[in-house]
Amino acid sequence: GGEALVTTEVGQHQMWAALYYKSDHARRFITSGGLGTMGFGFPAAMGAHFARPDLPVFCIAGDGSFMMNIQELDTCARYQIPVKILLLDNGCLGMVRQWQEMFFDQRYSNTLYGRQPDFVKMAESMGVSAFSVRSPKEVRKAMERAIATPGPVLVHLPIPQPEKVLPTPPPGAPW
């Protein structure tokens, strides 16, 4: 309903959040913008909770950025920081992969993973409630479940690797 405080990591999920998250309130969408600071969103969400404990706080993350500070799941569990993490998992560094595909003749370098962690098990092993969503039809119920669950929650949302953020201007071109 646009009432939450939302942070993002850096990548495709950041662009989708910026395109589709609607809020009528100032300072409810916190992102590093174009600074490319992978790992920003999760600790920002933790800090946002302490700044505004009256609001639900969500971190929209991609698997690559989230891995930069995944150990903070333990901090959230230990201190019951009720951040809800929506983890869009495409098994790669999506934004970089997209650019390599679109502008660099599919010359992939260090963007496609050889293996993928089980984020649900990792979160649970650190004391954080976690579950996966397997279809778009389950997303609303997953959001409701996350909100209703006390403390931190990780919602794992697998997405297709080839999915793109569009429009995407070529390097050096203006929007």
N, C-alpha and C positions, 0 to 999 in steps of 0.2 A: 503493500500500500504506500510505499514511498516514505514511510516513517522511520525506517532504520538508518543507522549510520553505516555506510558501506566503504570498505577500503579495497584496493586492488594491488595485486602484484604487477609485474610487467610482462606483456605479451599479448597474444590474441584475445585472451579472456578480458584483459584491460580494455581493449578496443570495443569488444562486445558490450561490456558493462557501460562504457561511456556512451555507446550508441543506444542501448536499450533500457538502462535503469532510469526510472523517472522519479524525481523527488521535487517537491515544491518548496523545500527548505534549503537555506544556504548552509554551507559547511557540513553537508551530510554525505558527500562523495569525496573521498580522500584518495588521491592517486599521485604518483610521482610525475605524472605527465610524460613528457618525452625524455626524461633524464635516464631512462633505461636501468633503473636501480632494481634489479631482480632481488627478491627477498624483502622488499619494502613493506608490502601489504600486511603480512601477518603480524609483525611487531607493531605496525601502525594501528592495527585493529585492537591489539592488547592495550596500547596507550589510549586509544579512543574510548575504550570501555571505562578507564579510570577518569577520563575527562568528562564523559557523559554516561554515568552508570544508569541513568534513567531510560536510555535508548537500547534497543536490540542492536548488536554490532555483528556485521557480516564481513568476512574477507572473501572476495572472489579471487581465486588463485588458479594458476596453471601448474602442472606437475613440475616443470623445470624450475620456476621461481620458488615454488613451495619448498623444494628440496634445499634451498639456500638457508632456511631457518626452521626446518622441520623439528629440530630438537626443542623448540619452544612449545610444542605440544605438551611436554612434561611440565613446563612452567604453568601453562593454562590449567592442567589437571591438578597440580600441586596447590595452586591458589584459587581454584574454581573460577577462573576468568571465563565468563560465558560467551566467548567468541564462537560464532557459527562459521565454519569454513566450508565454502562451496568450491570443491576442487575439480576443475575441468581438466580431465586427463586424456591427452591425445598421444601419450607415449613418445613425445619429442619436444624439442624447443620450437614450438609451433610458429611463432612469428618469423624467426630466422629461417626455418625450413620453408615457409611460404615465400620469403624473398628469394631463397636459393632456387626454388622451383620456378618462380615467375620471372626473375630477372637475371639469373645466373645459370641458365640451361640445365637445371636440376643437378648441379654439382653440389651435392650435399657434403658438408664437412662438419662433423661433431654436433649434429642436430638430431640424429636418429639414434635411439637407444638400442643397445643389444639385449637388454633385459629391463624389466619394469618391476619396481617394488610393489608389494601389496600394501597400499596406503591404509586400508581398513585395519589390517593386522598391526601395522606400525602404530597407528593411533591408539588402538585398544591396548597394545603393550605398554603404552605410556599413560594409561588411565583415562583416555578420552573416548567417549561414545562415538561410534562410527558405523556407517553403513553405505552400501552402494546402491545406485539407481541404475536400472537396466534399460529403461525406455523413457521417452519423453512424457508418456502418460503418467509416470510415477513422480514427476518432479514436484508438482503441487503438494502431494501427500508427504513427500520427503521434506519439503520446506516446513510444513506444519509440524511434522515430527521433530525436526531440529529445533524449532521454536519452543515446542512443548517440553523438550528434554532439558533439565537443569544442567548448568555447567557448559563446558566446551563440547562442541560436536563437529565431526568431520563428515561431510556428505560427499562421497566419491561419485563423480559424474563422468563416466567414460564417454568420449566424443570421437568421431571419426578423424583419423590423422589427416586426411586430405582437406578437411574443412578449412575455409579461408575467410579472412576479414575482407569485405569488399564495401566500397571501393578501396583500392590500395594504389596510391600514386607511385610511379617509378622513382628510384633514387634521384635526388636532386630536383625533383619537380614540385611545384607548389600544389596545394590542395585546390 
